[in-house]
Amino acid sequence: MIKKPRFSILNAGFLFVVITLISVLILGVIHHFTKDIIEQLPTYEKYASFRDVYPSFHYVDSFPKVFHEGKESIDVYKTYDEKHECIGAIVCSTSHNGYVGEIDVLIGFNNQGDILNYRVISHKETIGLGARIVNWFKSKEHNRNIIGIRANETNLSLVNEGGEIDAITGATVSSRAFLFAVRNAFLILDKHTDVLSHSKTLDTLELPVEKTDELKVSTLKGE
Amino acid sequence: MRKSENFVDGLFSNNPLFVFVLGACPTLAVSSTTFGGIAIGLCTMFVLLFSSFTVSLIKNLIPYKIEITTSLIIIATYTAVVQSLLYTFYPLLYERIGIYCPLIVANVVILRRVTLFSIDNSIFASTIDALGNGMGFILALFLLSSIRELLGCGRWFDIQLIDEDYISSLFVLAPGSLITLGLLVALFKSVKKA
């Protein structure tokens, strides 16, 4: 039988203070060793997403040009080749009309307006239903695919609304919201053609490809 | 009770999820994908293991009246540690688990073992007990999330195995999770009886 100490406010208070101090110490040590990696995470995630939706750029804007289309705010990052010629754009577009809330999509466009790839960077749609927007529109089956299509020659709306794209079964609201975000992204580029002009301004350029990869590696190694 | 019996007890005969239906809230919420289920199971086991060890280590210093409060501070500390490590090294997994990672602090599976067992037993016995219960919880989550992901999304560990035409979204929604858990509990009890 374990002999327990008698309870008193004094020894209870002392015990709590000691345990709390040890807890704070442990958490402080953990924070000390992880803070550098945590600071790098957003940058790494951002560039990993950029590389995913636009695989072939050499440089990309560090800061976006922000446009507004109705209530939605749209960020445009221009992409450049090795000669600093603008070769397209990565657009971060949001739709507030998802089934649960906002859907944020990153879309890569080349200068001709072709959709190179997309990545849903955040959503709260139902798993198994609306959440299928993540891959649904990349499938080659039926009329789902939007990758590789020229946005100005395709009606990016649902088939039952006069468009050319199939909705996700049982998740029409999410599909509509997703396509709304993609359509808005292209509309902005179309409206502001100067965004995709062959700009050679260097002041907005950031990490070249190799540095991005270094960043990725160092983040993964936790250096 | 022998140490090995402690382990098997938590793993099968007194499985926290299938026998006592403890920790059902995060279980039902996160088990729609196998990765999510395993992840929350591992996080819970980490917190349970270290909390049991620590509480057992200082049990002689804790007065009877403040056992639960002290245990909660220790559990909260380890939950914050696991949350921080997960966010740093596995951000995508952290995103998938979401709010249920910090909510481990309120998981009854941990509080039950720490306040009922570790507070009165040796460090070794507590560690074995925590391992058994933790692995029992992971096993239950693995079964539940595998069934739900396979029947609800046609995938297992994010690998597409069943065509999307043959799946039912019911299994990834709340009613499906309750039905699956109910069926698994019934199956587990009938196997135990047999």
Interface residues (C-beta under 8 A of the other chain):
Chain A: I2 K3 K4 P5 R6 F7 S8 N11 A12 L15 F16 I19 T20 I22 S23 I26 L27 I30 H31 T34 I37 I38 L41 E45 T126 I127 G128 L129 G170 G222
Chain B: S32 T33 K59 N60 L61 I62 P63 Y64 K65 I66 T69 T70 I73 I74 A76 T77 A80 V81 S84 L85 Y87 T88 F89 P91 D120 G152 C153 I167 S169 F171 V172 L173
